Amino acid sequence: MNALTSTRLRIVHSEAATGFGGQEHRILKEMRGMRDRGHHLEAICQPGSGLAARLSQDGFQVHEVPMDGMVNYSTGIWRIRRILRDGRFDVLNTHSRRDTVIAALAARIVRTPLIVRTRHLAKPPGSLWSYTGLPHKVIAISGYVAQQLLDRGVSQNDLELVFTAVPPMERAPSSTLREELRIPDEAVVVCCVGHLRPQKGHDLLLPAIARLFAGGADVHLVLAGEGSQLANLKQMSVALGCESRVHFLGRRNDINNVLSGSDIFALATEFEALGTSFIEASACGLPVVGTNVGGVPEVIKHGETGLLVPFGDVSALADSLGRLIGDQELRRRMGEAGRAYIHGERKFTVSGMATAMEGAYLRWLAQLRRR
């Protein structure tokens, strides 16, 4: 038993999504952190999902239950009911609407002591049934998400804010990025890490970079990630005449190496619940440029650790990037401030996230047992 806590909880997470994005990465990090604190963790996932594979590789027990479609809705409830009954779990933590209406209903049937729903998305929640009807309590991953839940009618007493954290990151003493891409040492590298989806704003970042390149800036844009917009973005870079300065890396497993070879991080996202990519970039000492949307202002201190611009304003985006590209001292100062901010806030660490989750679970369990 880990000496960090005197109560060992049995916790099972459920997730119906089959891909592996920010939401699933949060679940993985949270389960690792809670396991490090001495708790028992299992998961319920769809067969063949990215999260199931990652959790299994990490040594967690994963129960694979199909959840898509009406047939799997009814059979899923009874299969998960059996998993919960046999596992004698203290906590079920759901994450998406589908697994909530299936797993939380099963948990109600077997009377799992605590059912928690984590809200990961930046858009306003729909039906409250999957937040206040089936679960007992709700976790929000940012202050922005918490306020949306409160505005929708979730009680403050049933809500806890626990930020999504990142593993420890530092700027590496050296990087292979420039050598790999044949970028001269004197050029300024702007990098962006994220899925190539329409809402991530890569189609705004490209014209901003093209404008700076046309104005004489010695700048390269590095895009790490894969997604549905890859072909469109490559065509756009050619149409803008900046294809020689835009580098598409695809999916990378060496994000620290990419960040450490860059000078500025930028992401012109349309909406974001929090923005862990900004946290990672700041942790590596990069000044960041982001949009003033969602939870992004909770991780970027405008004028101190980076610059915020309105979403969709290419001119403001180009101006902010140009300001940093042309001022090495400003880049250094903002990068150091960002690194100090992220490393100085325990809420952005996996151990801090796990401690906060543990505290919420234990407090809520005590409340429910007194009823």
Protein Blocks (a to p, Z undefined) as FASTA:
>chain_A
ZZkbcbdcddddddfbfbdcfklmmmmmmmmmmmmnopacdddddehiaklmmmmmnopa
cddddfehjklmmmmmmmmmmmmmmnopabdcdfbfklmmmmmmmmmmnopabacdddfb
fbdcfbfklmmmmmmbdcdfbfklmmmmmmnopafklgccdddddddddddfbdfklmmn
opafkbccdddeddddfklommmmmmmmmmmmmnopacddddedddjklmmmmmmmmmno
pmmmpccebjafklmlmmmmpmbdcdfdfbdfkopmlmmmmmnopacddddehjllmmmc
ghklmccddehilklmmmmmmmmmmmmklmmmmmmmmmmmmmmpmklpmklmmmmmmmmm
mmmmmmmmmZZ
